[in-house]
Amino acid sequence: MPQILYHDDQLIVVQKPVGLLAQAAADGDDSLPKRLEAQGLAVKPVHRLDRATGGVMVYALTGESAAALSVLVQDHGKFIKEYLAVVRGTPSSTCGEMEDLLFHDVRRNKSYVVDRKRSGVKSAKLAYEVLETVGTQDGAMSLVRVRLYTGRTHQIRVQFASRHVPLLGDSRYGGSRNCPLALWSHRLTFPHPVSGEQVDNRSIPDINAFPWNLFDEKYYK
């Protein structure tokens, strides 16, 4: 049963499990909307998380809130998404911003950093802060908090990988294969589409499981 973090008559905020689709599948495959529907909640997706990424996300429950949230999602100054990630190595600075031009190859379902604008290329921006770096037998690993300012396909994964600090478990972009993708939707903050009151919910990964268990628990609060 999905963990519900917030619920009213307009929207629902839930914790998406790793490995579960965020949108209903045409072939009827298991998905978070399907599980919520089984609980009597007919949800309307307004944003997405990759199947391999777990954590907090919001669904609309009415047409009114779906329309409002779909617009709000595009305003990254109001719809604030923060992630936790574990990268192999250490970024060159303990905090900063990454700005790139990204091209998504739909056929290969893979994004690339490119050096000039052309058809299909979109700008991508995020801010990050290194919370802790630890040494392991496989080298240094860092827990990083990320705020997205754009929402491009595989954005966090490809922007860190392009700087030689790929996410752990991300074999598509140069990370290891020995664990699930170490990317978690940690916090979602936005004004309620009807009342305007701030909705602020957090979710944490399984801090007893690798690689999240490498770091001090205080960073997950």
C-alpha positions in Angstrom: 0.0 0.0 0.0 1.5 3.4 -1.0 2.5 5.7 1.9 0.3 8.8 1.8 2.0 11.9 3.0 -0.8 14.4 2.4 -4.4 14.1 1.2 -7.3 16.4 0.8 -10.2 16.7 -1.7 -8.0 18.3 -4.4 -4.7 16.4 -4.3 -2.7 13.7 -2.8 1.1 13.5 -2.0 2.5 10.0 -1.8 5.8 8.2 -1.6 6.5 6.3 -4.8 8.4 3.0 -4.3 11.5 2.3 -6.4 10.7 0.2 -9.4 7.1 1.3 -9.8 5.8 3.3 -12.7 4.6 6.9 -11.8 2.0 6.9 -14.6 -0.5 4.2 -15.6 0.8 1.8 -18.3 -1.1 1.2 -21.5 -0.6 -2.5 -21.1 -2.0 -2.5 -17.6 1.4 -3.1 -15.9 1.6 -2.3 -12.2 1.9 1.4 -11.4 1.4 3.8 -8.6 -1.9 5.2 -10.1 -3.2 1.7 -10.4 -2.4 1.0 -6.7 -4.1 4.2 -5.6 -7.1 3.5 -7.8 -7.4 0.2 -5.9 -7.8 2.3 -2.8 -10.6 4.3 -4.3 -8.4 7.2 -5.4 -8.6 8.1 -9.1 -5.5 10.2 -9.5 -4.5 12.5 -12.3 -0.7 12.7 -13.0 0.8 16.2 -13.2 4.5 15.3 -13.1 6.6 12.2 -13.2 9.5 10.3 -11.6 11.5 7.7 -13.4 10.7 4.1 -12.5 14.1 3.7 -10.9 13.6 6.8 -8.6 11.6 6.6 -5.4 10.3 9.4 -3.2 7.7 12.1 -2.8 5.4 13.1 -5.7 1.9 14.7 -6.0 -1.2 13.7 -8.0 -4.3 15.8 -8.6 -7.7 14.4 -7.7 -9.9 16.9 -9.6 -9.8 18.5 -13.1 -9.4 21.9 -11.4 -6.4 21.0 -9.4 -4.9 19.0 -12.3 -5.0 22.1 -14.6 -3.6 24.3 -11.9 -0.8 21.9 -10.8 0.2 21.3 -14.4 0.9 25.0 -14.8 2.5 25.2 -11.4 4.9 22.4 -12.1 6.5 24.5 -14.8 7.3 27.3 -12.3 10.4 26.1 -10.6 10.4 29.1 -8.3 7.2 27.9 -6.7 7.1 24.2 -7.4 10.3 23.2 -5.6 11.8 19.8 -6.0 14.7 18.6 -3.9 16.5 15.3 -4.4 19.1 13.2 -2.5 21.7 11.4 -4.6 24.8 9.4 -3.9 27.6 10.0 -6.4 30.9 8.2 -6.9 33.7 10.5 -6.0 33.4 14.1 -4.9 32.1 17.1 -7.0 34.8 19.8 -7.6 33.0 22.2 -5.3 31.1 21.5 -2.1 28.2 23.5 -3.5 27.2 25.3 -6.7 25.1 25.2 -9.8 25.3 23.2 -13.0 24.0 24.6 -16.2 24.1 22.7 -19.5 22.5 22.2 -22.8 20.9 18.7 -23.0 19.7 16.6 -25.9 17.5 13.7 -25.3 17.7 10.8 -27.8 14.2 9.4 -27.6 15.1 6.2 -29.5 17.9 5.3 -27.0 16.1 7.0 -24.1 19.4 8.7 -23.1 20.3 12.3 -22.6 23.6 14.0 -23.6 25.3 17.3 -22.7 26.0 19.2 -25.9 27.8 22.4 -26.7 25.3 24.3 -28.8 21.6 24.9 -29.3 19.9 23.0 -32.1 16.6 21.2 -32.6 15.7 19.2 -29.5 18.3 20.8 -27.3 17.0 22.3 -24.0 18.7 24.2 -21.2 19.1 22.5 -17.9 19.9 23.9 -14.5 20.3 22.6 -11.0 21.9 23.6 -7.7 23.6 21.1 -5.4 25.3 20.8 -2.0 27.6 18.0 -0.9 26.4 16.9 2.5 29.0 14.3 3.3 31.8 12.4 1.7 33.0 9.0 2.9 35.8 6.7 1.9 34.9 3.1 1.0 36.8 0.1 -0.4 35.4 1.2 -3.8 36.6 4.8 -3.4 35.0 8.0 -2.2 31.2 8.4 -2.3 29.3 11.6 -1.6 25.8 12.3 -0.5 24.4 15.3 -2.4 21.3 17.4 -2.0 20.0 18.7 -5.4 17.4 21.3 -6.3 16.1 21.3 -9.8 15.4 24.5 -11.7 14.4 22.6 -14.9 12.9 19.2 -15.4 14.7 17.5 -18.2 14.8 13.7 -18.8 17.5 12.1 -16.7 18.8 15.6 -15.9 20.5 15.0 -12.5 22.0 11.7 -13.8 23.5 13.1 -16.9 24.7 16.5 -15.4 26.6 14.8 -12.6 28.0 12.0 -14.9 29.3 14.7 -17.3 31.4 16.0 -14.5 32.9 12.5 -13.8 30.8 12.0 -10.6 28.1 9.6 -11.8 25.3 8.5 -9.5 25.8 5.1 -7.8 23.8 2.4 -9.5 23.4 4.3 -12.7 24.9 2.0 -15.3 23.3 4.0 -18.1 25.5 7.0 -17.3 28.7 5.4 -16.1 27.8 4.4 -12.5 28.2 1.0 -11.0 25.6 -1.8 -11.3 25.9 -3.2 -7.8 22.9 -1.4 -6.3 19.7 0.4 -7.4 19.9 3.9 -8.7 20.9 6.1 -5.8 18.4 9.0 -6.5 15.5 9.9 -4.2 12.9 12.6 -4.4 13.3 14.0 -0.9 11.2 17.1 -0.7 8.3 18.7 -2.6 7.1 22.2 -1.8 4.4 24.2 -3.6 1.4 26.4 -3.0 -1.9 24.6 -2.8 -3.7 25.1 -6.1 -7.0 26.1 -4.4 -6.2 27.5 -1.0 -2.7 28.9 -1.8 -1.4 27.6 1.5 2.1 26.0 1.3 2.2 22.2 1.0 5.6 20.9 2.1 6.3 17.1 2.3 9.4 15.1 2.7 10.3 11.5 2.2 13.5 9.6 3.0 15.0 6.5 1.4 15.7 3.3 3.4 18.6 4.6 5.4 19.5 1.1 6.6 20.1 0.0 3.0 23.2 0.6 0.8 24.3 3.2 -0.1 22.2 5.4 2.1 23.5 3.7 5.2 27.0 5.1 4.5 26.1 8.6 5.7 25.0 10.3 9.0 21.3 10.0 9.6 21.1 13.7 10.4 21.2 14.5 6.6 17.9 12.7 6.0 15.9 14.8 8.4 
